[in-house]
Amino acid sequence: MKNILLAIFCLLSINKYSEQEKPIKTVHVFVALCDNENQGIVPVPSKIGNGQDPKNNLYWGALYGVKTHFKNSKDWSLIKTITSDNPNILERLLFKHKTSNTYMLADAYDGKYIKQTTIDFIEATAGKNPISVSYNETELQFGGKSSLLSYVGHDGLMEFNVEGNFSPINNIKRDAIVLACISKSYFKPYFEKTKVNPLIWTTGLMAPEAYTLKSAIDGWILDETDGQVKERAAQAYHKYQKCGINGARRLLVTGN
């Protein structure tokens, strides 16, 4: 019996040690809160379209918003709410994936500042503006030091152009997901400057809800190919939108 208990203890210790030794992956999600008043969108119900109210916002606190969907997921844990020194960010959350050494920082930007949200995201794809978050005696690296960056919300580039520090800081190949309408057409000129890998972006109008983001990240964590990640995203979008899998595959694409 003692030998059996010792073997179980050793196995648990090895698993714990192995988990700690896995390289840390970080994901940074920039969410431009849905805003009827300040964005060129088809208006949604006022309760979910207030860009200054993250609690109820379509892209954050609503059922399929980033905060709610990841908080309710069996795969992720909300581990920390962080006060940001950026006044444009109304809420900042730190999540951890339950079965891997992956952390996600999610920022809810005031919808009024969608232009600055877009700039911050694009600059991060160039490796700029690193953010360090302390957790369990570890300094987690986000912003331009993230392995994966994502933008969620309205595609403001349909209405405005942006300028920023878009020259890549190094040759590290970061991945990016852009869940916004027709994002491939509008973000491509900027991604050509930042040299980021477009893991997932879109060819048409879409609902940038968090189930698509989560499914793509699930595959990315497993080091799946870009094509496999794309298929996960398409399957999720079809499941929730009932749009037809072929339509979802045409909408959600990868690469240049």
MARDREN-284580 format. One record per residue (C-alpha): x, y, z; residue number from 1. Coordinates in steps of 0.1 Angstrom, whole numbers, plus 5000, padded with zeros to 4 digits. Layout:
! MARDREN-284580
+------+------+------+-----+
|   px |   py |   pz | num |
+------+------+------+-----+
|    X |    Y |    Z | NUM |
...
+------+------+------+-----+
END
This chain:
! MARDREN-284580
+------+------+------+-----+
|   px |   py |   pz | num |
+------+------+------+-----+
| 5000 | 5000 | 5000 |   1 |
| 5028 | 5024 | 5009 |   2 |
| 5045 | 5017 | 4975 |   3 |
| 5012 | 5025 | 4957 |   4 |
| 5007 | 5057 | 4977 |   5 |
| 5043 | 5067 | 4970 |   6 |
| 5038 | 5061 | 4933 |   7 |
| 5007 | 5082 | 4932 |   8 |
| 5024 | 5110 | 4950 |   9 |
| 5054 | 5109 | 4926 |  10 |
| 5031 | 5109 | 4896 |  11 |
| 5012 | 5139 | 4909 |  12 |
| 5044 | 5157 | 4917 |  13 |
| 5057 | 5150 | 4882 |  14 |
| 5025 | 5164 | 4866 |  15 |
| 5026 | 5195 | 4887 |  16 |
| 5063 | 5200 | 4879 |  17 |
| 5057 | 5194 | 4842 |  18 |
| 5029 | 5220 | 4842 |  19 |
| 5052 | 5246 | 4858 |  20 |
| 5079 | 5239 | 4833 |  21 |
| 5057 | 5244 | 4803 |  22 |
| 5066 | 5276 | 4785 |  23 |
| 5042 | 5305 | 4792 |  24 |
| 5020 | 5317 | 4764 |  25 |
| 5003 | 5350 | 4765 |  26 |
| 4973 | 5364 | 4747 |  27 |
| 4962 | 5400 | 4747 |  28 |
| 4927 | 5409 | 4736 |  29 |
| 4917 | 5445 | 4727 |  30 |
| 4879 | 5449 | 4728 |  31 |
| 4864 | 5481 | 4715 |  32 |
| 4831 | 5482 | 4733 |  33 |
| 4800 | 5484 | 4711 |  34 |
| 4789 | 5521 | 4710 |  35 |
| 4757 | 5533 | 4692 |  36 |
| 4766 | 5569 | 4697 |  37 |
| 4803 | 5570 | 4687 |  38 |
| 4807 | 5542 | 4661 |  39 |
| 4794 | 5538 | 4626 |  40 |
| 4774 | 5507 | 4633 |  41 |
| 4738 | 5497 | 4628 |  42 |
| 4724 | 5505 | 4662 |  43 |
| 4718 | 5477 | 4686 |  44 |
| 4695 | 5478 | 4717 |  45 |
| 4706 | 5507 | 4739 |  46 |
| 4714 | 5485 | 4769 |  47 |
| 4741 | 5465 | 4751 |  48 |
| 4752 | 5494 | 4728 |  49 |
| 4765 | 5518 | 4755 |  50 |
| 4802 | 5520 | 4749 |  51 |
| 4808 | 5533 | 4784 |  52 |
| 4790 | 5504 | 4802 |  53 |
| 4812 | 5473 | 4800 |  54 |
| 4789 | 5453 | 4824 |  55 |
| 4761 | 5451 | 4798 |  56 |
| 4780 | 5457 | 4766 |  57 |
| 4775 | 5434 | 4736 |  58 |
| 4812 | 5426 | 4732 |  59 |
| 4820 | 5424 | 4769 |  60 |
| 4794 | 5417 | 4795 |  61 |
| 4766 | 5403 | 4774 |  62 |
| 4762 | 5365 | 4771 |  63 |
| 4787 | 5361 | 4742 |  64 |
| 4809 | 5390 | 4752 |  65 |
| 4846 | 5383 | 4759 |  66 |
| 4843 | 5387 | 4797 |  67 |
| 4811 | 5366 | 4801 |  68 |
| 4820 | 5339 | 4776 |  69 |
| 4855 | 5332 | 4789 |  70 |
| 4843 | 5335 | 4826 |  71 |
| 4817 | 5309 | 4820 |  72 |
| 4839 | 5286 | 4800 |  73 |
| 4850 | 5253 | 4815 |  74 |
| 4885 | 5258 | 4800 |  75 |
| 4894 | 5292 | 4815 |  76 |
| 4895 | 5309 | 4850 |  77 |
| 4892 | 5346 | 4857 |  78 |
| 4920 | 5350 | 4882 |  79 |
| 4924 | 5388 | 4885 |  80 |
| 4909 | 5422 | 4879 |  81 |
| 4935 | 5448 | 4872 |  82 |
| 4934 | 5485 | 4874 |  83 |
| 4949 | 5500 | 4842 |  84 |
| 4967 | 5533 | 4841 |  85 |
| 4952 | 5538 | 4806 |  86 |
| 4920 | 5559 | 4811 |  87 |
| 4906 | 5545 | 4778 |  88 |
| 4904 | 5510 | 4794 |  89 |
| 4873 | 5506 | 4815 |  90 |
| 4880 | 5471 | 4827 |  91 |
| 4911 | 5448 | 4825 |  92 |
| 4909 | 5411 | 4833 |  93 |
| 4935 | 5384 | 4836 |  94 |
| 4924 | 5348 | 4827 |  95 |
| 4943 | 5315 | 4829 |  96 |
| 4937 | 5285 | 4808 |  97 |
| 4930 | 5256 | 4831 |  98 |
| 4951 | 5229 | 4813 |  99 |
| 4980 | 5248 | 4799 | 100 |
| 5004 | 5276 | 4810 | 101 |
| 4985 | 5302 | 4789 | 102 |
| 4973 | 5335 | 4802 | 103 |
| 4950 | 5360 | 4786 | 104 |
| 4948 | 5397 | 4793 | 105 |
| 4915 | 5412 | 4781 | 106 |
| 4909 | 5450 | 4779 | 107 |
| 4875 | 5466 | 4775 | 108 |
| 4881 | 5500 | 4758 | 109 |
| 4856 | 5528 | 4761 | 110 |
| 4837 | 5526 | 4727 | 111 |
| 4842 | 5563 | 4723 | 112 |
| 4880 | 5557 | 4718 | 113 |
| 4878 | 5530 | 4691 | 114 |
| 4904 | 5548 | 4670 | 115 |
| 4930 | 5547 | 4699 | 116 |
| 4920 | 5510 | 4706 | 117 |
| 4928 | 5502 | 4669 | 118 |
| 4961 | 5521 | 4671 | 119 |
| 4971 | 5503 | 4704 | 120 |
| 4963 | 5469 | 4689 | 121 |
| 4982 | 5475 | 4656 | 122 |
| 5012 | 5489 | 4675 | 123 |
| 5012 | 5458 | 4697 | 124 |
| 5013 | 5436 | 4666 | 125 |
| 5046 | 5454 | 4658 | 126 |
| 5059 | 5445 | 4692 | 127 |
| 5054 | 5479 | 4707 | 128 |
| 5040 | 5490 | 4741 | 129 |
| 5048 | 5459 | 4763 | 130 |
| 5028 | 5454 | 4794 | 131 |
| 5040 | 5434 | 4824 | 132 |
| 5015 | 5418 | 4848 | 133 |
| 5026 | 5402 | 4881 | 134 |
| 5009 | 5369 | 4891 | 135 |
| 5022 | 5343 | 4915 | 136 |
| 5057 | 5357 | 4915 | 137 |
| 5058 | 5356 | 4877 | 138 |
| 5060 | 5386 | 4854 | 139 |
| 5036 | 5379 | 4825 | 140 |
| 5043 | 5398 | 4793 | 141 |
| 5015 | 5413 | 4772 | 142 |
| 5011 | 5441 | 4748 | 143 |
| 5038 | 5439 | 4722 | 144 |
| 5054 | 5410 | 4740 | 145 |
| 5023 | 5388 | 4737 | 146 |
| 5025 | 5357 | 4716 | 147 |
| 4990 | 5363 | 4702 | 148 |
| 4971 | 5395 | 4699 | 149 |
| 4934 | 5400 | 4690 | 150 |
| 4911 | 5428 | 4682 | 151 |
| 4873 | 5424 | 4688 | 152 |
| 4847 | 5449 | 4678 | 153 |
| 4835 | 5472 | 4650 | 154 |
| 4860 | 5477 | 4622 | 155 |
| 4866 | 5514 | 4626 | 156 |
| 4890 | 5514 | 4597 | 157 |
| 4859 | 5516 | 4575 | 158 |
| 4855 | 5552 | 4587 | 159 |
| 4890 | 5564 | 4595 | 160 |
| 4927 | 5558 | 4589 | 161 |
| 4952 | 5555 | 4617 | 162 |
| 4988 | 5565 | 4622 | 163 |
| 5012 | 5551 | 4648 | 164 |
| 5045 | 5533 | 4654 | 165 |
| 5039 | 5504 | 4631 | 166 |
| 5074 | 5494 | 4622 | 167 |
| 5082 | 5460 | 4638 | 168 |
| 5105 | 5462 | 4668 | 169 |
| 5121 | 5428 | 4660 | 170 |
| 5118 | 5397 | 4639 | 171 |
| 5096 | 5377 | 4663 | 172 |
| 5066 | 5363 | 4644 | 173 |
| 5035 | 5373 | 4664 | 174 |
| 5000 | 5360 | 4655 | 175 |
| 4969 | 5381 | 4653 | 176 |
| 4932 | 5375 | 4652 | 177 |
| 4908 | 5403 | 4641 | 178 |
| 4872 | 5397 | 4647 | 179 |
| 4856 | 5427 | 4629 | 180 |
| 4837 | 5431 | 4597 | 181 |
| 4858 | 5428 | 4565 | 182 |
| 4890 | 5430 | 4586 | 183 |
| 4912 | 5414 | 4560 | 184 |
| 4907 | 5442 | 4535 | 185 |
| 4910 | 5470 | 4561 | 186 |
| 4938 | 5457 | 4583 | 187 |
| 4960 | 5442 | 4556 | 188 |
| 4979 | 5475 | 4548 | 189 |
| 4988 | 5478 | 4584 | 190 |
| 4997 | 5442 | 4589 | 191 |
| 5020 | 5444 | 4559 | 192 |
| 5039 | 5471 | 4579 | 193 |
| 5039 | 5453 | 4613 | 194 |
| 5048 | 5419 | 4597 | 195 |
| 5023 | 5401 | 4620 | 196 |
| 5009 | 5367 | 4610 | 197 |
| 4971 | 5371 | 4603 | 198 |
| 4960 | 5339 | 4620 | 199 |
| 4923 | 5347 | 4616 | 200 |
| 4906 | 5376 | 4599 | 201 |
| 4874 | 5381 | 4579 | 202 |
| 4862 | 5387 | 4544 | 203 |
| 4827 | 5399 | 4551 | 204 |
| 4803 | 5412 | 4577 | 205 |
| 4803 | 5393 | 4609 | 206 |
| 4792 | 5392 | 4646 | 207 |
| 4825 | 5395 | 4666 | 208 |
| 4813 | 5374 | 4695 | 209 |
| 4836 | 5355 | 4718 | 210 |
| 4829 | 5319 | 4709 | 211 |
| 4848 | 5324 | 4677 | 212 |
| 4878 | 5339 | 4695 | 213 |
| 4878 | 5311 | 4722 | 214 |
| 4877 | 5283 | 4696 | 215 |
| 4906 | 5298 | 4676 | 216 |
| 4926 | 5302 | 4708 | 217 |
| 4919 | 5266 | 4718 | 218 |
| 4936 | 5254 | 4686 | 219 |
| 4964 | 5279 | 4689 | 220 |
| 4972 | 5267 | 4724 | 221 |
| 4976 | 5232 | 4710 | 222 |
| 5000 | 5244 | 4684 | 223 |
| 4977 | 5235 | 4656 | 224 |
| 4984 | 5247 | 4621 | 225 |
| 4968 | 5280 | 4609 | 226 |
| 4944 | 5260 | 4588 | 227 |
| 4933 | 5239 | 4617 | 228 |
| 4928 | 5270 | 4638 | 229 |
| 4908 | 5286 | 4610 | 230 |
| 4886 | 5255 | 4608 | 231 |
| 4879 | 5256 | 4645 | 232 |
| 4868 | 5293 | 4642 | 233 |
| 4846 | 5285 | 4613 | 234 |
| 4829 | 5256 | 4630 | 235 |
| 4822 | 5277 | 4661 | 236 |
| 4808 | 5306 | 4640 | 237 |
| 4785 | 5282 | 4621 | 238 |
| 4774 | 5265 | 4654 | 239 |
| 4762 | 5298 | 4669 | 240 |
| 4752 | 5317 | 4639 | 241 |
| 4737 | 5289 | 4619 | 242 |
| 4751 | 5305 | 4588 | 243 |
| 4762 | 5272 | 4570 | 244 |
| 4797 | 5258 | 4574 | 245 |
| 4808 | 5268 | 4539 | 246 |
| 4798 | 5304 | 4545 | 247 |
| 4817 | 5304 | 4577 | 248 |
| 4848 | 5290 | 4560 | 249 |
| 4846 | 5318 | 4534 | 250 |
| 4841 | 5344 | 4561 | 251 |
| 4869 | 5334 | 4585 | 252 |
| 4902 | 5331 | 4567 | 253 |
| 4939 | 5328 | 4575 | 254 |
| 4971 | 5342 | 4560 | 255 |
| 4976 | 5369 | 4534 | 256 |
+------+------+------+-----+
END
